[in-house]
Amino acid sequence: MYGWIWRHLPGNAWMRALISLVMVLAVVYLLFQYVFPWAEPLLPFNDVTVDNGMAAVR
């Protein structure tokens, strides 16, 4: 898949690397701005099972 993308990008190797970097940054931006906030309520990160009482020390 990555080879197919690389072959279809315009320009020489430096231009392809720059375009690839911009594409990766765009994907990371979209993940942090839209996908992760949408998925956060669906994930069990706030299901804490720690008691509020004192732990028995032996």
C-alpha positions in Angstrom: 0.0 0.0 0.0 2.7 2.5 0.9 4.6 1.7 -2.2 1.6 2.4 -4.3 1.1 5.7 -2.6 4.8 6.6 -3.1 4.7 5.7 -6.8 1.6 7.9 -7.4 2.9 11.0 -5.6 4.3 13.7 -8.0 7.8 15.1 -8.0 11.2 13.8 -7.0 12.1 11.9 -3.8 12.4 15.1 -1.7 9.0 16.4 -2.9 7.4 13.0 -2.3 8.9 12.9 1.2 7.5 16.4 1.9 4.0 15.4 0.6 4.1 12.2 2.7 5.0 14.2 5.8 2.1 16.6 5.2 -0.3 13.7 4.7 0.9 12.0 7.9 0.4 15.3 9.8 -3.0 15.7 8.3 -4.0 12.2 9.4 -2.7 12.8 13.0 -4.6 16.1 13.1 -7.8 14.5 12.0 -7.4 11.7 14.6 -6.8 14.1 17.5 -9.5 16.6 16.5 -12.3 14.3 15.4 -11.8 10.6 15.9 -10.4 10.4 19.4 -12.9 12.9 21.0 -15.7 10.9 19.3 -14.4 7.6 20.6 -13.5 8.7 24.1 -17.0 8.1 25.7 -17.0 4.6 24.2 -13.8 3.6 25.8 -13.6 2.2 29.4 -10.8 4.6 30.7 -13.1 6.1 33.4 -14.2 2.8 34.8 -12.1 3.0 38.0 -12.2 0.1 40.4 -10.1 1.6 43.2 -11.9 1.8 46.6 -12.0 5.1 48.5 -11.4 3.3 51.9 -8.2 2.7 53.6 -6.1 -0.2 52.4 -5.1 -2.9 54.9 -1.3 -2.7 55.5 0.4 -5.8 56.9 
